[in-house]
Amino acid sequence: MSTNDVTVTNNAARQRYEAVTGSATVAGFVDYQETSQLVVLAHTEVDPAFEGRGIGSTLARAALDDIRERGLRALVICPFIVGWLRNHPEYRDLLYNAPRSAAGDQRQQS
């Protein structure tokens, strides 16, 4: 199985992003809590049968892409996603505690 065989959806009723295989098996999920401005990514879990296949990374990327598309920020308390972000700086601008851009800082100091 490759990560191409996995679809990630936002299951809002359960407050989690789910990675589902072609056979409709939930291979993993990211639990979250959401406010009007912020999504707290709390916990990532991958079914042991799917470990080592990139499911966690696929979930992290899909969750953060969704948060970006919706114009929200992310507060990441999940240790897996914190570690994943160390290798994916292109997502750091989404972080709730990320410093504002230099342009934004200059406007605030004026």
C-alpha positions in Angstrom: 0.0 0.0 0.0 1.3 3.5 -0.8 0.1 6.8 0.6 -1.6 7.3 -2.8 -4.1 4.6 -1.7 -5.1 6.8 1.3 -7.7 9.6 1.4 -7.8 12.0 4.3 -11.1 13.5 5.2 -12.2 15.9 8.0 -14.8 14.0 10.1 -16.2 17.1 11.9 -18.7 15.0 13.8 -15.8 13.2 15.6 -13.5 16.2 15.5 -10.7 14.3 13.7 -9.0 14.0 10.3 -9.2 10.4 9.2 -6.9 8.6 6.8 -9.0 5.9 5.0 -7.6 3.2 2.8 -9.2 2.0 -0.5 -10.9 -0.7 1.5 -12.6 1.9 3.7 -10.4 1.0 6.7 -9.4 3.9 9.0 -5.7 3.6 9.0 -5.1 6.6 11.3 -6.5 9.9 12.6 -5.6 13.3 14.1 -7.9 14.4 16.9 -8.5 18.2 17.0 -10.5 20.9 18.7 -11.6 23.9 16.8 -12.6 27.5 17.5 -13.5 30.3 15.1 -9.8 31.2 14.6 -7.8 28.2 15.7 -7.5 24.4 15.3 -5.7 22.6 18.1 -4.1 19.4 16.8 -4.0 17.2 19.9 -3.2 13.6 19.0 -2.2 11.5 16.0 -2.7 7.8 16.0 -1.9 5.2 13.3 -3.3 1.7 13.4 -0.3 -0.7 14.0 -1.1 -2.5 10.8 -0.3 0.6 8.9 2.7 1.9 10.8 5.8 2.8 8.7 3.8 3.6 5.6 3.7 7.4 5.8 0.1 7.5 7.1 1.1 9.9 9.9 2.9 12.3 7.5 -0.1 12.2 5.1 -2.4 13.1 8.0 -0.2 15.9 9.2 0.1 17.4 5.7 -3.7 17.1 5.0 -4.7 18.6 8.3 -2.4 21.6 7.9 -3.4 22.1 4.3 -7.0 22.1 5.3 -6.3 24.6 8.1 -4.5 26.9 5.7 -7.3 26.7 3.1 -9.8 27.7 5.8 -7.7 30.7 6.9 -7.2 29.4 10.4 -4.1 29.0 12.6 -2.9 25.8 14.2 -1.9 25.2 17.8 0.0 21.9 17.7 0.3 20.0 20.9 0.6 16.5 19.3 4.2 15.4 19.7 4.2 13.6 16.3 3.1 16.7 14.4 5.5 18.9 16.3 8.3 16.6 15.2 7.0 16.5 11.6 7.0 20.3 11.5 10.7 20.3 12.2 11.2 18.9 8.7 8.5 20.9 7.0 9.2 24.6 7.6 6.7 25.6 4.9 3.9 25.0 7.4 5.4 27.0 10.3 3.5 30.2 9.3 0.3 28.4 10.3 1.3 28.0 13.9 -0.7 30.0 16.4 2.5 31.1 18.2 4.5 31.8 15.0 6.0 35.2 14.8 4.3 37.6 12.5 6.0 38.6 9.2 8.5 41.4 9.2 6.0 43.6 7.3 3.4 43.0 10.0 5.9 43.8 12.8 6.8 47.1 11.1 3.2 48.1 10.9 2.7 47.3 14.6 5.7 49.4 15.6 4.8 52.5 13.6 
